[in-house]
Amino acid sequence: MVDDDPEAALEHARYAKTKASRVPIVREGLGLVAYHAGNWQEALSELRAVRRMTRSDEHIAIIADAERALGRPERALDLAKETDKERLTKATQVELAIVAAGARRDLGQLDAAVVSLQGPDLQAGKRDPWSARLFYAYADNLDAAGRKEEAVQWFLNAAEADAEDETDAAERAADLANEANESNGSSEPNESDD
């Protein structure tokens, strides 16, 4: 229901909370639905409660992203710094790194955002479940930093790693390549545009 009617899903999750507010999975469900519906403050409140109840940082990346959405990138960075990353799953570690890079970008720290995503998981040939999102975030930050040619290549890497077509990486690569051709005064399509 979250994908089709997030507001209705939110109402159902809120109702469940009225019946079982001390059950962590109910609060988790409400927090995640609120996040997907764009209700950042409610998501933050519920997921913080789950964090206290379960003593788990499973949703720390979502909590940090909600802080960003509320215009508080410094808090997102603080959460990323204070979290014991060794206790997180690899997927959550990568997602938290993506959120932290976004927070740096929000603060105008474009080069720091790019550098913060570099590491052993950022290898073009990798095909981990998080590779497409990581490559996409890296490309997006390269683009924001004005490093267009590198961004095109990493968008292409993201498109290759994106077996589920969850991103628009191929379109972003094509758009950037076209912009580069136009700025170079060339109206001829690039061979890679085939």
C-alpha positions, 0 to 999 in steps of 0.5 A: 500500500505504501507504493500505491497510496502512502497516505492510506498506508500512513493512516493504517500504521497510525491506527496500529500504533493506537492499539500497540504503541509499545510494540517495536515492529508497530512503531517501526512500520509507522516510521518507515511508512511516514518516511516513504510518505515524506512525513519526515518529523513523524518518521524521525520520532517513530524510528528514534523510538524504535532505536531506543526500544530495540537498541538497534541502529538498523534504521540509522541511515533513514533517521539521518536522511530524515534529519537532512530532509528537515534541513539539518545536515549537521545532525545527519553527519553527527549520527553518521560519526557517532554510530558504531559502523561495525555493528551495522550490516554492510548494506546499512553502512553503505546507505549511511555513507550515501546519506552522509555524502548527501549531508556534506553536499547540502553543506556545500562540501562537494569535494568532501562528498565525493571523497567520502564515498570512495573506498573498497565498495566503489569498484566499477566491476562490483555487483553487490546489492548496493552497488548501483545506489553507491555508484549512482550517488558517487556519480551524482556528487561528481556531477555536482562537483563539476566533474562531468566526464567522471560522472558520466562514467560512474552513471554508466557503471551504475546503469550496468550494476542496476539489474532491477532498473531502480535508478535513472542512471542510463538517462543521467549518463546520456543527458550529461554526455549530450551536455558535454557534446553541446558545450564542446560545440558538437552537434554530432551524437557521441558514439556511446549514445547508440 
